Amino acid sequence: MANDNGAPIPMTAYGFEALKGELAELRARRPALVEEVAAARSQGDLSENFAYHDARQHLGMLDGRVQTIEATLARVQVIEESGAKGIARIGSTVVVRDEFGESTYQIVGPSEGNMARGLMSTALPVRTIATVGVYHSNLDDFLEKLMRHRVAMVVDVRQRRGVRGREYAWANSLRLQAALKQAGIPYRHLPELAPTTELRQLQYREDDRLKVGKRSRAELSEAYRRRYVKEVLDHVDLGAVLGSLPDDATSALLCVERDAPACHRSLIAARVRTRYRVTILNL
């Protein structure tokens, strides 16, 4: 893994201060979210209470981010910026020429990367992110696909880790984890990247309008894409996520739709590609 448990995490002084500022902001926001959960709970039947489930998910996302930042800050090693020429290290400025053109970046620590802001992480360029779905596959096909592309970890970005239909029972969380363990492929669930219940209902209404089913959908609605980015993706530190994935290997984002454009995993992959120049592979 990029950062062994307990090992120092190198970071620029600017990144260290920015992380402390983000932590303070999150802690200030938490009481209002706790009140929102309590207010939604008071509305009654929790099984159909979308406001309650969404509020809990948002609180869980915030708490998860707080825990990540606290753990990171406890291990930060602030690196003094060097003016030495001809040596690329944290704090150095480099010019990259590739198929995207020519761009200038500052090299930063493994959890600071944001290519859109000109920050190149020391941990990110060697990874590949794949996306993979469940529909139109059986377990043998699914595992064969992962092994053929040398997937080193499956990252589950579903909200509800179950799939309706007997033919897809293998993709329900516990069965899938057992099969992956037997195949020697680690599994992680990142609920902070899952769409909220409200967003899922938004897409279902658009599916109904277009008379398509979840299994035949070709792409996500514009409203869903816009809101998922604003309400979910903008609140997740993808640099930290990528920094926690296996080095020099392919990790696969898992959801149920067969085609990536019909699923929010395509939005995650698009941001990873543009911000971190990570290679994307749709399986």
C-alpha positions as CSV (number, residue, x, y, z in Angstrom):
1,M,0.0,0.0,0.0
2,A,1.1,3.6,-0.6
3,N,1.1,4.4,3.2
4,D,1.9,1.7,5.6
5,N,0.0,2.0,8.9
6,G,2.0,4.2,11.2
7,A,4.5,5.3,8.6
8,P,5.1,9.1,8.2
9,I,3.1,10.8,5.5
10,P,5.2,13.5,3.7
11,M,3.4,16.8,3.0
12,T,4.1,20.3,2.1
13,A,3.5,23.0,4.8
14,Y,0.7,24.5,2.7
15,G,-1.0,21.1,2.4
16,F,-0.7,20.6,6.2
17,E,-2.3,23.9,7.0
18,A,-5.1,23.3,4.4
19,L,-5.9,20.0,6.0
20,K,-6.1,21.5,9.4
21,G,-8.4,24.1,8.1
22,E,-10.7,21.5,6.4
23,L,-10.9,19.6,9.7
24,A,-11.9,22.7,11.6
25,E,-14.6,23.4,9.0
26,L,-16.0,19.8,9.1
27,R,-16.1,19.8,12.9
28,A,-18.1,23.1,12.8
29,R,-20.6,21.6,10.3
30,R,-21.2,18.4,12.3
31,P,-23.7,19.7,14.9
32,A,-26.1,20.9,12.2
33,L,-26.0,17.5,10.5
34,V,-26.6,15.7,13.8
35,E,-29.7,17.9,14.2
36,E,-30.8,17.1,10.7
37,V,-30.6,13.3,11.4
38,A,-32.6,13.7,14.6
39,A,-35.3,15.9,12.9
40,A,-35.6,13.4,10.0
41,R,-35.9,10.4,12.5
42,S,-38.7,12.1,14.3
43,Q,-40.8,12.0,11.1
44,G,-41.7,8.3,11.7
45,D,-41.4,5.1,9.6
46,L,-37.6,4.8,8.8
47,S,-38.1,2.2,6.1
48,E,-39.5,4.8,3.7
49,N,-37.9,7.9,5.3
50,F,-35.5,9.0,2.5
51,A,-34.7,12.2,4.3
52,Y,-33.4,10.2,7.3
53,H,-31.3,7.8,5.3
54,D,-29.8,10.7,3.2
55,A,-29.0,12.7,6.4
56,R,-27.4,9.7,8.0
57,Q,-25.3,9.1,4.8
58,H,-24.2,12.7,4.8
59,L,-23.2,12.5,8.4
60,G,-21.4,9.3,7.8
61,M,-19.5,10.8,4.9
62,L,-18.5,13.8,7.1
63,D,-17.4,11.5,10.0
64,G,-15.4,9.3,7.7
65,R,-13.6,12.3,6.3
66,V,-12.9,13.6,9.8
67,Q,-11.4,10.3,10.8
68,T,-9.3,10.2,7.7
69,I,-7.9,13.7,8.2
70,E,-7.3,13.1,11.9
71,A,-5.4,9.9,11.1
72,T,-3.4,11.7,8.4
73,L,-2.5,14.7,10.6
74,A,-1.2,12.4,13.3
75,R,1.4,11.0,10.8
76,V,2.3,14.1,8.8
77,Q,5.9,14.9,8.2
78,V,6.2,18.4,6.8
79,I,8.8,18.6,4.1
80,E,10.9,21.7,3.8
81,E,10.8,23.0,0.2
82,S,14.1,22.9,-1.5
83,G,15.5,25.3,-4.1
84,A,17.9,22.6,-5.5
85,K,17.9,22.4,-9.3
86,G,17.8,19.1,-11.2
87,I,16.3,17.2,-8.4
88,A,12.5,16.4,-8.4
89,R,11.2,16.1,-4.8
90,I,8.2,17.3,-2.7
91,G,8.1,21.1,-3.3
92,S,9.8,20.9,-6.7
93,T,8.2,22.4,-9.8
94,V,8.2,20.2,-12.9
95,V,7.0,20.3,-16.5
96,V,5.1,17.3,-17.9
97,R,4.7,16.7,-21.6
98,D,2.2,13.9,-22.6
99,E,-0.9,13.3,-24.7
100,F,-2.7,16.0,-22.8
101,G,-0.1,18.6,-23.8
102,E,2.4,20.4,-21.6
103,S,1.6,21.4,-18.1
104,T,3.5,22.7,-15.0
105,Y,3.0,21.1,-11.6
106,Q,4.3,21.3,-8.1
107,I,5.2,17.9,-6.6
108,V,3.4,17.3,-3.3
109,G,2.8,14.6,-0.8
110,P,0.7,11.4,-1.5
111,S,-2.5,12.8,0.0
112,E,-2.3,16.3,-1.6
113,G,-2.5,15.5,-5.3
114,N,-5.0,17.6,-7.4
115,M,-3.9,17.8,-11.0
116,A,-6.6,20.3,-11.7
117,R,-4.9,22.7,-9.3
118,G,-1.4,21.9,-10.6
119,L,-0.5,19.6,-7.7
120,M,1.1,16.2,-8.6
121,S,1.2,13.6,-5.9
122,T,4.2,11.5,-5.4
123,A,2.0,8.4,-5.1
124,L,-0.5,8.6,-7.9
125,P,0.9,8.4,-11.5
126,V,1.6,4.6,-11.5
127,R,-2.0,3.4,-10.8
128,T,-4.7,2.3,-13.1
129,I,-8.4,2.5,-12.2
130,A,-10.8,0.1,-13.8
131,T,-14.6,0.2,-13.7
132,V,-16.7,-3.0,-13.7
133,G,-20.4,-3.9,-13.5
134,V,-22.4,-6.9,-12.5
135,Y,-25.3,-7.1,-15.1
136,H,-24.9,-9.6,-17.9
137,S,-22.1,-11.5,-16.0
138,N,-22.0,-14.5,-13.9
139,L,-19.4,-15.1,-11.1
140,D,-17.0,-17.0,-13.2
141,D,-17.0,-14.4,-16.0
142,F,-16.6,-11.6,-13.4
143,L,-13.6,-13.2,-11.7
144,E,-12.0,-14.2,-15.0
145,K,-12.3,-10.5,-16.1
146,L,-10.7,-9.3,-13.0
147,M,-7.8,-11.8,-13.2
148,R,-7.3,-11.2,-16.9
149,H,-6.7,-7.5,-16.2
150,R,-4.7,-8.2,-13.0
151,V,-7.1,-6.3,-10.7
152,A,-5.4,-6.1,-7.3
153,M,-8.4,-4.7,-5.4
154,V,-12.2,-4.3,-5.9
155,V,-13.6,-1.1,-4.6
156,D,-17.4,-1.3,-4.1
157,V,-19.1,2.1,-4.6
158,R,-22.7,0.8,-4.2
159,Q,-25.0,2.3,-1.7
160,R,-26.9,-1.0,-1.2
161,R,-24.6,-3.9,-1.7
162,G,-27.3,-6.3,-2.9
163,V,-28.6,-7.1,-6.4
164,R,-32.1,-8.3,-7.2
165,G,-32.5,-11.5,-9.2
166,R,-31.4,-15.0,-8.5
167,E,-28.9,-14.9,-11.3
168,Y,-27.0,-12.1,-9.5
169,A,-27.1,-13.4,-6.0
170,W,-23.3,-13.9,-6.3
171,A,-22.9,-10.1,-6.3
172,N,-24.5,-9.6,-2.9
173,S,-21.9,-8.3,-0.6
174,L,-21.1,-11.3,1.6
175,R,-21.1,-13.8,-1.2
176,L,-19.0,-11.5,-3.4
177,Q,-16.5,-10.9,-0.6
178,A,-16.1,-14.6,0.0
179,A,-15.5,-15.3,-3.7
180,L,-13.0,-12.5,-4.0
181,K,-11.2,-13.7,-0.9
182,Q,-10.9,-17.2,-2.4
183,A,-9.5,-15.6,-5.6
184,G,-7.0,-13.6,-3.6
185,I,-8.5,-10.2,-4.5
186,P,-8.9,-7.7,-1.6
187,Y,-12.3,-5.9,-1.3
188,R,-13.2,-2.5,0.1
189,H,-16.5,-0.7,0.4
190,L,-16.5,3.1,0.0
191,P,-20.0,4.3,0.9
192,E,-18.9,7.9,0.8
193,L,-18.8,7.5,-3.0
194,A,-22.3,6.0,-3.3
195,P,-25.2,8.1,-4.5
196,T,-27.8,9.1,-1.9
197,T,-31.3,7.6,-1.9
198,E,-32.6,10.9,-3.2
199,L,-30.2,10.8,-6.2
200,R,-31.1,7.2,-7.0
201,Q,-34.8,8.1,-7.0
202,L,-34.0,11.1,-9.3
203,Q,-32.4,8.7,-11.8
204,Y,-35.2,6.2,-11.5
205,R,-37.8,8.9,-12.4
206,E,-35.8,9.7,-15.5
207,D,-35.6,6.0,-16.4
208,D,-39.4,5.8,-16.1
209,R,-39.8,8.9,-18.3
210,L,-37.6,7.3,-21.0
211,K,-39.2,3.9,-20.5
212,V,-35.9,2.2,-19.8
213,G,-34.9,-0.1,-16.9
214,K,-31.8,0.0,-14.7
215,R,-30.4,-2.9,-16.7
216,S,-30.9,-1.3,-20.1
217,R,-30.0,2.3,-19.2
218,A,-27.4,3.7,-21.6
219,E,-26.4,6.8,-19.7
220,L,-27.1,8.9,-16.6
221,S,-29.4,12.0,-16.7
222,E,-27.7,15.4,-16.8
223,A,-29.5,16.3,-13.5
224,Y,-28.1,13.2,-11.8
225,R,-24.6,13.8,-13.1
226,R,-24.6,17.4,-11.9
227,R,-26.0,16.7,-8.5
228,Y,-23.9,13.7,-7.9
229,V,-20.7,15.7,-8.5
230,K,-21.9,18.6,-6.3
231,E,-23.5,16.6,-3.5
232,V,-21.2,13.6,-3.3
233,L,-18.0,13.7,-5.4
234,D,-17.0,17.2,-4.4
235,H,-17.0,16.1,-0.7
236,V,-14.6,13.1,-1.2
237,D,-10.8,13.4,-1.1
238,L,-10.0,11.3,-4.1
239,G,-6.3,11.9,-3.7
240,A,-6.5,10.2,-0.3
241,V,-8.6,7.4,-1.8
242,L,-6.1,6.8,-4.5
243,G,-3.2,7.0,-2.1
244,S,-4.7,4.2,-0.1
245,L,-4.9,1.8,-3.1
246,P,-2.3,-0.8,-4.1
247,D,0.8,0.7,-5.8
248,D,1.7,-0.2,-9.4
249,A,-1.5,-2.1,-9.8
250,T,-5.1,-1.9,-11.1
251,S,-8.0,-1.3,-8.7
252,A,-11.6,-1.7,-10.0
253,L,-14.6,0.5,-9.1
254,L,-17.6,-1.9,-8.7
255,C,-21.3,-1.1,-9.2
256,V,-24.1,-3.0,-10.9
257,E,-24.8,-1.4,-14.3
258,R,-23.0,-3.2,-17.1
259,D,-21.9,-0.1,-19.0
260,A,-19.9,2.6,-17.1
261,P,-21.7,5.6,-18.7
262,A,-25.0,4.3,-17.1
263,C,-23.4,4.4,-13.6
264,H,-21.9,6.9,-11.2
265,R,-18.6,5.0,-11.3
266,S,-18.0,6.7,-14.6
267,L,-18.2,10.1,-12.9
268,I,-15.6,9.0,-10.3
269,A,-13.4,7.6,-13.1
270,A,-13.7,10.8,-15.1
271,R,-12.6,13.0,-12.2
272,V,-9.7,10.6,-11.4
273,R,-8.5,10.8,-14.9
274,T,-8.7,14.6,-15.3
275,R,-7.4,15.5,-11.9
276,Y,-4.7,12.9,-11.4
277,R,-4.0,11.6,-14.9
278,V,-4.6,8.1,-13.9
279,T,-5.3,5.6,-16.7
280,I,-8.9,4.5,-16.8
281,L,-10.0,1.0,-18.0
282,N,-13.7,0.1,-18.4
283,L,-14.0,-3.7,-18.2
